[in-house]
Amino acid sequence: MSKKAKVTVIGSSSMDLVVTSNKRPGAGETVLGESFKTVPGGKGANQAVAAARLGAEVTMIGRVGDDHYGEIILNNFKQNGVNVDYVEPVTEMESGTAHIILAEGDNSIVVVKAANDEVTPAYVDQIVEVIKNSDIVLIQQEIPEETVEHVAALCSELGVPLMLNPAPARSVSDEVIEKAAYITPNEHEAKIIFDGASVENSLRKYPNKLFITEGKNGVRYYDGTEEILVPSYAVEAVDTTGAGDTFNAAFAVALAEGKSLQDSIKFANRAASLSVMKFGAQGGMPTRKEVEANL
Ligand code: RIB
């Protein structure tokens, strides 16, 4: 294996409260569910755990509440080998939660950020040294917008590549787009960020920087000459929650190890496809060995 990638993830850590049901309730409707489970999640935490399972040296920058969920989240990081020196519990605050309905082959999610809102620019300023020593920084949008802006400026100043996974969707400033090295929206997020522009036009504007994930189809980008679709792998999906997080983590790890763009996307597509074969955002996240055995 090539050198061990140093990955820093700045983002959310939550508990996922997951209900499975045969039917998704409509507005004003009550349906009976099949099961209820609580599992660690949050886009930031998922990406940190996925990167660690793939063999990277991972530091998580985040916040949890001073509650029972916070303890579970911290233990889960430790069990997965993620450095939690900078995941500080916030006093008298609840941990973030994601309320997930798994029904009809897909998920619907309501996120309550809670302690994740305390991942502020000032909090990040305490760990500039960690950012400086990273091969790559990964960030998402379940933390305040000004933190994303601050980290983009910091990374660009320090010359550390930043991967922005703009999920969940919200508008992203031109400065952030300019300063990020890689941006990885899905089609829906891309429409919001680029004011409804077509996939083709958005990709052409940001060669080798913008990677639009299209679920089962694969990942599309423009290499400066032509548009390239790197197809995903067909699998029997049990739970697609966290597939995007696995993709982002694996893409970041592979790039940080010096793999080519195409090889990094292939590796990430494989990791993401394996991740959907088990229940829970982190349940199916593969180890390095599992990805390599299936490439
Ligand atoms: O990307 C999947 C994650 O989104 C879930 O784990 C949930 O926490 C939501 O934030």
Residues whose N, C-alpha, C, O or C-beta is under 5 A from the ligand:
A	BS01	RIB	S14 D16 G41 G42 K43 A98 V111 T241 G242 D245 A281
